[in-house]
Amino acid sequence: MIKTKSLRKHYRDWSYKPVKNVPIYNISKRTVSEDQLNEFFDWCLHWCVKKFGKVKGKKVPVIEWEWNNRWYQSKNILAMYDKEDNIIELRIQGHRNIYNLANTIIHEYIHYMQPTHANWYERYDGMYGYKKNPYEIEAYHLGETYAVECATTAMTWMYYFYREVSLGYSEGSSF
């Protein structure tokens, strides 16, 4: 169920599971650098803007992340969207691979897209609880539906960007 009007067009049920055609990269300090994570997050946000759009009159949220945040860990939280500061706060530990990270980024981006007037999120949370909150159901559904597409696209963009830079191509040049 998609509650947010601007997101209804993105509802779909898969009759098949999307193919993960990018290898599953495990996330750890040994396998991924901070620069690579920052770039992956930037491309994921770029993908979200292209797919879901932006909120009129509001900037795209910024992602702030830590490898591990003990408070988040104690509450079993992987990420949170701070609507006051327009920040997606993300804890890397707890995400096994890039698909999980993409899922979480999409989930929090959907919270950015949801209406904030009249505190409907809080009202629904009070009425139904976290797991049955229509805004959470919507965010979980869209995150799970589009995680593979987002991660694959972000990794592809990263690959082509690095390829162009390493081969000396600039924007507008032809092969």
C-alpha positions as CSV (number, residue, x, y, z in Angstrom):
1,M,0.0,0.0,0.0
2,I,1.4,3.4,-1.0
3,K,0.0,6.2,1.1
4,T,2.0,9.2,-0.3
5,K,0.2,10.4,-3.4
6,S,3.4,11.4,-5.3
7,L,4.8,7.9,-4.8
8,R,1.8,5.8,-5.9
9,K,3.1,5.5,-9.4
10,H,6.1,3.5,-8.1
11,Y,4.0,0.7,-6.6
12,R,4.7,-2.7,-8.1
13,D,4.7,-6.3,-7.1
14,W,7.4,-8.4,-8.7
15,S,6.3,-11.6,-10.5
16,Y,10.0,-12.4,-10.4
17,K,13.0,-11.5,-8.2
18,P,15.3,-8.9,-9.8
19,V,18.6,-10.3,-10.7
20,K,21.6,-9.0,-8.7
21,N,23.9,-8.6,-11.6
22,V,26.5,-6.8,-9.6
23,P,28.6,-9.0,-7.3
24,I,27.6,-8.9,-3.7
25,Y,30.2,-6.7,-2.1
26,N,30.4,-7.3,1.7
27,I,30.6,-4.1,3.7
28,S,33.5,-3.8,6.1
29,K,36.4,-1.4,6.8
30,R,38.7,-3.9,5.1
31,T,36.7,-4.2,1.9
32,V,35.3,-0.7,1.3
33,S,37.0,2.7,1.8
34,E,35.2,5.8,3.2
35,D,35.6,7.5,-0.1
36,Q,33.9,4.6,-1.9
37,L,31.0,4.6,0.6
38,N,30.6,8.4,0.2
39,E,30.5,8.0,-3.6
40,F,28.1,5.1,-3.4
41,F,25.8,7.1,-1.2
42,D,25.9,10.1,-3.6
43,W,25.0,7.9,-6.6
44,C,22.2,6.3,-4.6
45,L,20.8,9.7,-3.7
46,H,21.1,10.7,-7.3
47,W,19.2,7.6,-8.3
48,C,16.5,8.3,-5.8
49,V,16.0,11.9,-7.1
50,K,15.7,10.5,-10.7
51,K,13.3,7.8,-9.7
52,F,11.1,9.4,-7.0
53,G,11.7,13.2,-7.5
54,K,12.3,15.8,-4.9
55,V,10.1,17.6,-2.4
56,K,9.2,21.0,-3.7
57,G,11.0,23.8,-1.8
58,K,13.2,21.3,0.1
59,K,16.8,20.3,-0.6
60,V,17.8,16.7,-1.1
61,P,18.8,15.2,2.2
62,V,22.4,14.8,3.2
63,I,23.7,11.4,4.4
64,E,25.8,11.4,7.6
65,W,27.1,8.0,8.5
66,E,29.2,6.2,11.0
67,W,30.6,2.7,11.0
68,N,28.9,2.0,14.2
69,N,26.8,4.1,16.6
70,R,26.3,2.4,19.9
71,W,23.0,4.2,20.7
72,Y,21.6,3.1,17.3
73,Q,22.9,-0.4,17.9
74,S,21.3,-0.6,21.3
75,K,17.9,0.4,19.8
76,N,18.5,-1.9,16.8
77,I,18.3,1.1,14.4
78,L,20.2,1.0,11.0
79,A,19.2,4.5,9.9
80,M,16.9,7.4,10.6
81,Y,15.6,10.4,8.7
82,D,15.8,13.7,10.7
83,K,13.1,15.8,9.1
84,E,14.1,18.9,11.1
85,D,17.7,19.0,9.8
86,N,16.9,17.1,6.5
87,I,19.6,14.5,7.2
88,I,19.7,10.7,6.7
89,E,21.7,9.3,9.6
90,L,23.1,5.9,8.8
91,R,24.9,3.2,10.7
92,I,27.0,1.0,8.4
93,Q,27.4,-1.9,10.8
94,G,24.4,-4.1,10.4
95,H,24.3,-3.8,6.6
96,R,25.8,-7.0,5.0
97,N,26.2,-5.7,1.5
98,I,25.5,-2.8,-1.0
99,Y,22.0,-4.0,-1.6
100,N,21.1,-3.6,2.1
101,L,22.6,-0.1,2.1
102,A,20.7,0.8,-1.0
103,N,17.5,-0.5,0.6
104,T,18.1,1.6,3.7
105,I,18.9,4.7,1.7
106,I,15.7,4.3,-0.4
107,H,13.7,3.7,2.8
108,E,14.9,6.9,4.4
109,Y,14.6,8.9,1.2
110,I,10.9,7.8,1.1
111,H,10.5,9.3,4.6
112,Y,11.9,12.5,3.1
113,M,9.3,12.4,0.3
114,Q,6.4,11.8,2.8
115,P,4.3,14.8,3.9
116,T,5.5,16.2,7.2
117,H,2.6,18.7,7.8
118,A,0.2,17.8,10.6
119,N,2.7,15.2,12.0
120,W,1.0,12.3,10.3
121,Y,3.9,10.0,10.8
122,E,3.7,10.5,14.5
123,R,-0.1,10.2,14.5
124,Y,0.1,6.9,12.6
125,D,2.9,5.7,14.9
126,G,0.7,6.4,17.9
127,M,-2.4,4.7,16.3
128,Y,-0.8,1.7,14.8
129,G,2.7,1.3,16.2
130,Y,5.9,1.3,14.2
131,K,5.4,-2.0,12.2
132,K,1.8,-1.1,11.1
133,N,2.5,2.6,10.4
134,P,1.4,3.1,6.8
135,Y,4.4,5.4,6.2
136,E,6.8,2.6,7.4
137,I,5.0,0.0,5.3
138,E,5.4,2.3,2.3
139,A,9.1,2.9,2.9
140,Y,9.8,-0.8,3.5
141,H,8.0,-1.8,0.4
142,L,9.6,0.7,-1.9
143,G,13.1,0.1,-0.4
144,E,12.8,-3.7,-0.9
145,T,11.3,-3.3,-4.4
146,Y,14.0,-1.0,-5.8
147,A,17.2,-1.9,-3.8
148,V,18.6,-4.0,-6.5
149,E,17.9,-1.5,-9.3
150,C,19.4,1.3,-7.2
151,A,22.6,-0.5,-6.1
152,T,23.2,-1.9,-9.6
153,T,22.7,1.6,-11.2
154,A,24.9,3.3,-8.6
155,M,27.7,0.7,-9.1
156,T,27.4,1.1,-12.9
157,W,27.6,4.9,-12.7
158,M,30.6,4.6,-10.4
159,Y,32.3,2.2,-12.8
160,Y,31.8,4.4,-15.8
161,F,32.8,7.5,-13.9
162,Y,36.1,5.9,-12.9
163,R,36.6,4.5,-16.4
164,E,36.2,8.0,-18.0
165,V,38.5,9.6,-15.4
166,S,41.2,7.0,-15.8
167,L,41.0,7.0,-19.6
168,G,40.9,10.8,-19.7
169,Y,37.5,11.3,-21.2
170,S,35.6,14.4,-20.4
171,E,31.9,15.2,-20.6
172,G,30.8,15.7,-24.2
173,S,33.8,13.8,-25.7
174,S,33.2,10.9,-28.1
175,F,35.0,7.6,-28.4
